[in-house]
């Protein structure tokens, strides 16, 4: 079990020396505000696209559903 423990300690040391600083630099406080704004803009854009698609396709979809419903009766 000594070899496994050394291997685990090596992984932890590698994480602390290389991965953790990279993640802090990549997703640190400076990037959080920008990321939040980018996600908000993406959500707003998706919402606008959905509303426009429903507005344009809503009438034709409604008539098709009405035709299907009347044919089922």
QUIZIGI-V156630 format. One record per backbone hydrogen bond with DSSP energy under -0.5 kcal/mol. NH is the residue of the N-H (numbers start at 1). CO is the residue of the C=O. E is the energy in kcal/mol with one decimal. If there is no record, write none. Layout:
BEGIN
nh = (NH;NH)
co = (CO;CO)
e = (E;E)
END
This chain:
BEGIN
nh = (5;6;7;8;9;10;11;12;13;14;15;16;17;18;19;20;22;23;24;25;26;27;31;32;33;34;35;36;37;38;39;40;41;42;43;44;45;46;47;48;49;50;51;52;53;54;55;56;57;58;61;62;63;64;65;66;67;68;69;70;71;72;73)
co = (1;2;3;4;5;6;7;8;9;10;11;12;13;14;14;15;18;19;20;21;22;23;28;28;29;30;31;32;33;34;35;36;37;38;39;40;41;42;43;44;45;46;47;48;49;50;51;52;53;54;57;58;59;60;61;62;63;64;65;66;67;68;69)
e = (-1.9;-2.1;-2.4;-2.3;-2.3;-2.4;-2.1;-2.4;-2.5;-2.6;-2.5;-2.5;-2.2;-2.8;-1.0;-3.1;-1.3;-2.7;-2.5;-2.4;-2.8;-2.9;-0.8;-1.2;-0.9;-0.6;-2.5;-2.4;-2.0;-2.4;-2.6;-2.2;-2.4;-2.2;-2.5;-2.3;-2.4;-2.5;-2.3;-2.3;-2.4;-2.4;-2.5;-2.6;-2.5;-2.4;-2.3;-2.3;-2.7;-1.8;-2.4;-2.3;-2.2;-2.1;-2.5;-2.2;-2.3;-2.4;-2.6;-2.5;-2.0;-1.4;-0.9)
END
